[in-house]
Amino acid sequence: AIEAIAIYETKTNLARKSMSQTERQEKEVAENASNKRNWGSNHDESLSQQNKGHKVPGAHTAWPVNKKTYAGSLPPCNQCKSHHSGPCT
């Protein structure tokens, strides 16, 4: 059994050495392409089935109610919307 493995390894090594670099790259691309998931129409169908859960109504407001205002003494900067004195950096 060990001899058969050694023979197999030598054959594959010889075949790999005789193969050109482009042939090896094409083989790797083909192997990688067969391993990728299919994100075709099945993906769209599974998403539409998953999103059919319960819709819970909630209150949506445009602005936060508890927004804190600036309590410091620095003036607001019109360029960076921050509070500082002197030129904007």
Buried (B, 14 or more C-beta within 10 A) or exposed (E): EEEEEEEEEEEEEEEEEEEEEEEEEEEEEEEEEEEEEEEEEEEEEEEEEEEEEEEEEEEEEEEEEEEEEEEEEEEEBEEEEEEEEEEEE
